[in-house]
Amino acid sequence: MEELWMISEFEKIAALNPDRIIKLLKKDKELFWEIIVSAYLDRKISLGKAAELLGITREELIKEFHKRGIPIRKLSKEDIIAEVEVLECL
């Protein structure tokens, strides 16, 4: 794909203006979903944080993951701490 240069340019713009890029990504709901799921599977965010970013409850996200065949990670110590932090914000 010859347009790969666009991705590196996108990354540069994202580093300079992350709020604008996030707003843009949120407009494409399926792409935003894929980014959140990918971050969850890569252990960059917790299940609770993924649900929060998607605007749904943790239970709704678990149901959706099961429906789509996406594995639920076992909670690590860091995941538990992140989940508690999310709950404290509610």
DSSP file (Angstrom, degrees, kcal/mol; ACC not computed):
  #  RESIDUE AA STRUCTURE BP1 BP2  ACC     N-H-->O    O-->H-N    N-H-->O    O-->H-N    TCO  KAPPA ALPHA  PHI   PSI    X-CA   Y-CA   Z-CA
    1    1 A M    >         0   0    0      0, 0.0     3,-1.0     0, 0.0     0, 0.0   0.000 360.0 360.0 360.0 119.0    0.0    0.0    0.0
    2    2 A E  T >   +     0   0    0      1,-0.2     3,-0.6     2,-0.1     0, 0.0   0.622 360.0  70.6 -77.5 -11.7    1.7    3.2   -1.2
    3    3 A E  T >>  +     0   0    0      1,-0.2     3,-1.9     2,-0.1     4,-0.5   0.248  60.8 110.1 -89.2  14.6   -0.3    5.4    1.2
    4    4 A L  H X>  +     0   0    0     -3,-1.0     4,-1.1     1,-0.3     3,-0.9   0.777  65.5  71.0 -60.0 -25.5    1.5    4.2    4.3
    5    5 A W  H <> S+     0   0    0     -3,-0.6     4,-1.9     1,-0.2    -1,-0.3   0.814  87.8  64.9 -59.9 -28.6    3.2    7.5    4.6
    6    6 A M  H <> S+     0   0    0     -3,-1.9     4,-2.7     1,-0.2    -1,-0.2   0.862  96.2  56.6 -63.0 -34.6   -0.1    8.9    5.6
    7    7 A I  H <X S+     0   0    0     -3,-0.9     4,-2.3    -4,-0.5    -1,-0.2   0.919 107.1  46.9 -64.7 -43.3   -0.1    6.8    8.8
    8    8 A S  H  X S+     0   0    0     -4,-1.1     4,-1.7     2,-0.2    -1,-0.2   0.877 113.5  48.9 -67.2 -35.2    3.3    8.3    9.9
    9    9 A E  H  X S+     0   0    0     -4,-1.9     4,-2.3     2,-0.2    -2,-0.2   0.894 109.7  52.6 -68.4 -38.8    2.0   11.8    9.2
   10   10 A F  H  X S+     0   0    0     -4,-2.7     4,-2.7     1,-0.2    -2,-0.2   0.911 107.3  52.2 -60.7 -43.2   -1.2   11.0   11.1
   11   11 A E  H  X S+     0   0    0     -4,-2.3     4,-1.9     2,-0.2    -1,-0.2   0.885 108.7  50.5 -61.5 -39.4    0.9    9.9   14.1
   12   12 A K  H  X S+     0   0    0     -4,-1.7     4,-1.4     2,-0.2    -2,-0.2   0.929 112.6  45.4 -64.8 -44.8    2.8   13.2   14.0
   13   13 A I  H  X S+     0   0    0     -4,-2.3     4,-2.6     1,-0.2    -2,-0.2   0.893 110.4  54.8 -65.4 -39.0   -0.4   15.2   13.9
   14   14 A A  H  < S+     0   0    0     -4,-2.7    -1,-0.2     1,-0.2    -2,-0.2   0.872 106.3  51.8 -61.7 -37.4   -1.8   13.1   16.7
   15   15 A A  H  < S+     0   0    0     -4,-1.9    -1,-0.2     1,-0.2    -2,-0.2   0.847 115.6  41.5 -67.9 -32.9    1.2   13.8   18.9
   16   16 A L  H  < S+     0   0    0     -4,-1.4    -2,-0.2     1,-0.2    -1,-0.2   0.805 133.4  17.7 -83.6 -31.3    0.8   17.5   18.3
   17   17 A N     X  +     0   0    0     -4,-2.6     4,-1.6    -5,-0.1     3,-0.4  -0.513  65.8 162.3-142.6  68.7   -3.0   17.7   18.7
   18   18 A P  H  > S+     0   0    0      0, 0.0     4,-2.7     0, 0.0     5,-0.2   0.845  74.5  59.1 -62.9 -34.8   -4.4   14.5   20.4
   19   19 A D  H  > S+     0   0    0      1,-0.2     4,-2.2     2,-0.2     5,-0.2   0.903 106.0  48.8 -61.7 -40.1   -7.8   16.1   21.3
   20   20 A R  H  > S+     0   0    0     -3,-0.4     4,-2.0     2,-0.2    -1,-0.2   0.905 112.5  47.8 -65.2 -41.6   -8.5   16.7   17.6
   21   21 A I  H  X S+     0   0    0     -4,-1.6     4,-2.8     2,-0.2    -2,-0.2   0.909 110.6  51.0 -67.6 -42.2   -7.6   13.2   16.6
   22   22 A I  H  X S+     0   0    0     -4,-2.7     4,-2.3     1,-0.2    -2,-0.2   0.921 109.9  50.2 -61.1 -43.6   -9.6   11.6   19.4
   23   23 A K  H  X S+     0   0    0     -4,-2.2     4,-0.8    -5,-0.2    -1,-0.2   0.910 112.1  48.4 -60.5 -41.9  -12.7   13.7   18.3
   24   24 A L  H >X S+     0   0    0     -4,-2.0     3,-0.8     1,-0.2     4,-0.6   0.924 111.2  49.3 -63.4 -45.6  -12.1   12.5   14.7
   25   25 A L  H >< S+     0   0    0     -4,-2.8     3,-1.0     1,-0.2     7,-0.5   0.863 104.0  59.7 -64.0 -36.5  -11.7    8.8   15.7
   26   26 A K  H 3< S+     0   0    0     -4,-2.3    -1,-0.2     1,-0.2    -2,-0.2   0.744  94.1  66.0 -65.8 -22.1  -14.9    8.9   17.8
   27   27 A K  H << S+     0   0    0     -3,-0.8     2,-1.0    -4,-0.8    -1,-0.2   0.820  94.7  60.1 -68.8 -30.2  -16.9    9.9   14.7
   28   28 A D  S <X S-     0   0    0     -3,-1.0     4,-2.7    -4,-0.6     5,-0.2  -0.787  74.1-172.7 -98.6  91.1  -16.2    6.5   13.2
   29   29 A K  H  > S+     0   0    0     -2,-1.0     4,-2.4     1,-0.2    -1,-0.2   0.840  80.1  49.2 -58.3 -39.4  -17.8    4.3   15.9
   30   30 A E  H  > S+     0   0    0      2,-0.2     4,-2.4     1,-0.2    -1,-0.2   0.909 113.1  46.6 -69.6 -40.8  -16.5    1.0   14.5
   31   31 A L  H  > S+     0   0    0      2,-0.2     4,-2.2     1,-0.2    -2,-0.2   0.912 112.9  49.9 -64.9 -42.1  -12.9    2.2   14.1
   32   32 A F  H  X S+     0   0    0     -4,-2.7     4,-2.4    -7,-0.5    -2,-0.2   0.914 110.1  51.4 -62.3 -42.5  -13.1    3.6   17.7
   33   33 A W  H  X S+     0   0    0     -4,-2.4     4,-2.8    -5,-0.2     5,-0.2   0.935 110.0  49.5 -57.1 -48.2  -14.4    0.3   18.9
   34   34 A E  H  X S+     0   0    0     -4,-2.4     4,-2.4     1,-0.2    -1,-0.2   0.881 110.5  50.0 -61.8 -39.2  -11.6   -1.5   17.2
   35   35 A I  H  X S+     0   0    0     -4,-2.2     4,-2.4     2,-0.2    -1,-0.2   0.928 112.6  46.7 -65.1 -44.9   -9.0    0.8   18.8
   36   36 A I  H  X S+     0   0    0     -4,-2.4     4,-2.4     2,-0.2    -2,-0.2   0.931 114.0  47.4 -64.2 -46.4  -10.4    0.4   22.3
   37   37 A V  H  X S+     0   0    0     -4,-2.8     4,-2.9     1,-0.2     5,-0.2   0.916 112.0  50.6 -62.0 -43.1  -10.6   -3.4   21.9
   38   38 A S  H  X S+     0   0    0     -4,-2.4     4,-2.0    -5,-0.2    -1,-0.2   0.916 110.4  48.9 -61.0 -43.7   -7.1   -3.6   20.6
   39   39 A A  H  <>S+     0   0    0     -4,-2.4     5,-3.0     2,-0.2     6,-1.0   0.888 112.3  49.5 -63.3 -38.9   -5.8   -1.5   23.5
   40   40 A Y  H ><5S+     0   0    0     -4,-2.4     3,-1.7     4,-0.2    -2,-0.2   0.944 111.7  47.0 -63.9 -48.5   -7.7   -3.7   25.9
   41   41 A L  H 3<5S+     0   0    0     -4,-2.9    -2,-0.2     1,-0.3    -1,-0.2   0.812 110.1  53.7 -65.6 -29.2   -6.2   -6.9   24.4
   42   42 A D  T 3<5S-     0   0    0     -4,-2.0    -1,-0.3    -5,-0.2    -2,-0.2   0.351 116.1-117.8 -84.2   6.2   -2.7   -5.4   24.4
   43   43 A R  T < 5S+     0   0    0     -3,-1.7    -3,-0.2     2,-0.2    -2,-0.1   0.767  80.9 123.5  63.0  28.7   -3.2   -4.7   28.1
   44   44 A K  S   <S+     0   0    0     -5,-3.0     2,-0.3    -6,-0.2    -4,-0.2   0.749  77.4  22.0 -86.9 -26.8   -2.9   -0.9   27.7
   45   45 A I  S    S-     0   0    0     -6,-1.0    -2,-0.2    -9,-0.1    -1,-0.2  -0.951  82.3-115.1-136.7 158.1   -6.3   -0.3   29.3
   46   46 A S     >  -     0   0    0     -2,-0.3     4,-2.4    -3,-0.1     5,-0.2  -0.341  32.4-106.5 -84.4 170.0   -8.5   -2.2   31.7
   47   47 A L  H  > S+     0   0    0      2,-0.2     4,-2.5     1,-0.2     5,-0.2   0.909 122.3  51.7 -61.4 -43.1  -12.0   -3.6   30.9
   48   48 A G  H  > S+     0   0    0      1,-0.2     4,-2.4     2,-0.2    -1,-0.2   0.900 110.2  47.8 -61.8 -41.9  -13.5   -0.9   33.0
   49   49 A K  H  > S+     0   0    0      2,-0.2     4,-2.7     1,-0.2    -1,-0.2   0.896 110.2  52.6 -66.7 -40.3  -11.6    1.8   31.2
   50   50 A A  H  X S+     0   0    0     -4,-2.4     4,-1.9     2,-0.2    -2,-0.2   0.932 111.1  47.0 -59.7 -46.1  -12.6    0.3   27.8
   51   51 A A  H  X>S+     0   0    0     -4,-2.5     5,-2.4     1,-0.2     4,-0.8   0.918 111.6  51.3 -61.4 -44.1  -16.3    0.3   28.9
   52   52 A E  H ><5S+     0   0    0     -4,-2.4     3,-0.9     1,-0.2    -2,-0.2   0.930 110.3  48.1 -59.2 -46.9  -16.0    3.9   30.1
   53   53 A L  H 3<5S+     0   0    0     -4,-2.7    -1,-0.2     1,-0.3    -2,-0.2   0.837 112.9  48.7 -64.2 -33.1  -14.4    5.1   26.8
   54   54 A L  H 3<5S-     0   0    0     -4,-1.9    -1,-0.3    -5,-0.2    -2,-0.2   0.540 112.3-121.0 -84.2  -7.5  -17.2    3.3   24.8
   55   55 A G  T <<5S+     0   0    0     -3,-0.9     2,-0.3    -4,-0.8    -3,-0.2   0.812  75.4 106.7  73.5  30.4  -19.9    4.8   27.0
   56   56 A I  S   <S-     0   0    0     -5,-2.4    -1,-0.3    -6,-0.1    -2,-0.2  -0.843  73.7 -92.1-131.7 169.8  -21.3    1.5   28.2
   57   57 A T     >  -     0   0    0     -2,-0.3     4,-2.1     1,-0.1     5,-0.2  -0.389  34.4-113.5 -79.2 162.6  -21.2   -0.4   31.4
   58   58 A R  H  > S+     0   0    0      1,-0.2     4,-2.3     2,-0.2     5,-0.1   0.890 118.8  52.1 -59.8 -41.2  -18.6   -3.0   32.2
   59   59 A E  H  > S+     0   0    0      1,-0.2     4,-2.2     2,-0.2    -1,-0.2   0.891 107.7  51.0 -65.6 -40.5  -21.3   -5.7   32.1
   60   60 A E  H  > S+     0   0    0      1,-0.2     4,-2.3     2,-0.2    -1,-0.2   0.896 110.4  49.9 -63.4 -38.9  -22.6   -4.6   28.7
   61   61 A L  H  X S+     0   0    0     -4,-2.1     4,-2.9     2,-0.2    -2,-0.2   0.909 108.3  52.1 -66.6 -41.8  -19.0   -4.7   27.4
   62   62 A I  H  X S+     0   0    0     -4,-2.3     4,-2.5     2,-0.2    -2,-0.2   0.927 110.6  48.6 -59.4 -44.7  -18.5   -8.2   28.7
   63   63 A K  H  X S+     0   0    0     -4,-2.2     4,-2.4     1,-0.2    -1,-0.2   0.912 112.5  48.4 -60.8 -42.8  -21.7   -9.3   26.9
   64   64 A E  H  X S+     0   0    0     -4,-2.3     4,-2.1     2,-0.2    -2,-0.2   0.896 110.2  51.4 -66.1 -40.2  -20.6   -7.7   23.7
   65   65 A F  H  X>S+     0   0    0     -4,-2.9     5,-2.9     2,-0.2     4,-0.8   0.930 111.1  48.1 -60.6 -45.6  -17.2   -9.3   24.0
   66   66 A H  H ><5S+     0   0    0     -4,-2.5     3,-0.7     1,-0.2    -2,-0.2   0.919 111.1  51.0 -60.9 -43.6  -18.8  -12.7   24.5
   67   67 A K  H 3<5S+     0   0    0     -4,-2.4    -1,-0.2     1,-0.2    -2,-0.2   0.866 115.9  41.2 -61.7 -37.3  -21.1  -12.1   21.5
   68   68 A R  H 3<5S-     0   0    0     -4,-2.1    -1,-0.2    -5,-0.1    -2,-0.2   0.440 113.9-114.3 -92.2  -1.0  -18.1  -11.2   19.3
   69   69 A G  T <<5 +     0   0    0     -4,-0.8    -3,-0.2    -3,-0.7    -4,-0.1   0.775  62.4 152.2  74.7  25.8  -15.8  -13.9   20.6
   70   70 A I      < -     0   0    0     -5,-2.9    -1,-0.3    -6,-0.2    -2,-0.1  -0.796  45.6-119.7 -91.4 126.2  -13.4  -11.5   22.2
   71   71 A P        -     0   0    0      0, 0.0     2,-0.6     0, 0.0    -1,-0.0  -0.325  14.4-132.5 -68.7 145.3  -11.6  -13.1   25.2
   72   72 A I        -     0   0    0     -2,-0.0     2,-0.1     3,-0.0     3,-0.0  -0.867  26.8-130.0 -94.4 124.5  -11.9  -11.5   28.6
   73   73 A R        -     0   0    0     -2,-0.6     2,-0.3     1,-0.1   -26,-0.1  -0.375  18.6-110.8 -72.0 150.8   -8.5  -11.2   30.3
   74   74 A K        -     0   0    0      1,-0.1     2,-0.3    -2,-0.1     5,-0.1  -0.632  46.4-101.9 -73.7 141.8   -7.8  -12.5   33.8
   75   75 A L        -     0   0    0     -2,-0.3     2,-0.2     4,-0.1    -1,-0.1  -0.492  34.9-158.9 -74.1 129.5   -7.3   -9.5   36.0
   76   76 A S     >  -     0   0    0     -2,-0.3     4,-2.3     1,-0.1     5,-0.2  -0.465  38.8 -97.6 -90.5 173.3   -3.7   -8.7   36.9
   77   77 A K  H  > S+     0   0    0      1,-0.2     4,-2.1     2,-0.2     5,-0.2   0.908 128.2  50.9 -57.5 -42.6   -2.9   -6.6   40.0
   78   78 A E  H  > S+     0   0    0      1,-0.2     4,-2.5     2,-0.2    -1,-0.2   0.883 108.1  52.4 -64.1 -38.6   -2.6   -3.5   37.7
   79   79 A D  H  > S+     0   0    0      2,-0.2     4,-2.8     1,-0.2    -2,-0.2   0.916 108.5  50.2 -62.8 -43.3   -6.0   -4.3   36.2
   80   80 A I  H  X S+     0   0    0     -4,-2.3     4,-2.3     2,-0.2    -2,-0.2   0.919 111.0  48.7 -62.6 -43.4   -7.6   -4.5   39.7
   81   81 A I  H  X S+     0   0    0     -4,-2.1     4,-2.2     2,-0.2    -1,-0.2   0.922 112.5  48.7 -61.5 -44.2   -6.1   -1.2   40.6
   82   82 A A  H  X S+     0   0    0     -4,-2.5     4,-2.2     1,-0.2    -2,-0.2   0.899 110.0  51.8 -63.2 -41.2   -7.3    0.4   37.4
   83   83 A E  H  X S+     0   0    0     -4,-2.8     4,-2.3     1,-0.2    -1,-0.2   0.910 109.6  49.5 -62.1 -42.3  -10.8   -1.0   37.9
   84   84 A V  H  X S+     0   0    0     -4,-2.3     4,-2.3     1,-0.2    -1,-0.2   0.904 109.2  52.7 -62.8 -41.6  -10.9    0.5   41.5
   85   85 A E  H  X S+     0   0    0     -4,-2.2     4,-1.0     1,-0.2    -1,-0.2   0.902 109.1  49.3 -61.5 -41.1   -9.8    3.9   40.1
   86   86 A V  H >X S+     0   0    0     -4,-2.2     3,-0.6     1,-0.2     4,-0.6   0.928 111.4  49.1 -63.6 -44.6  -12.6    3.8   37.5
   87   87 A L  H >< S+     0   0    0     -4,-2.3     3,-1.0     1,-0.2    -2,-0.2   0.861 106.0  56.8 -63.6 -35.7  -15.1    2.9   40.2
   88   88 A E  H 3< S+     0   0    0     -4,-2.3    -1,-0.2     1,-0.2    -2,-0.2   0.767 101.5  58.0 -67.1 -24.4  -13.9    5.7   42.5
   89   89 A C  H <<        0   0    0     -4,-1.0    -1,-0.2    -3,-0.6    -2,-0.2   0.659 360.0 360.0 -78.3 -16.1  -14.6    8.2   39.6
   90   90 A L    <<        0   0    0     -3,-1.0    -1,-0.2    -4,-0.6    -2,-0.2   0.472 360.0 360.0 -77.1 360.0  -18.3    7.2   39.5
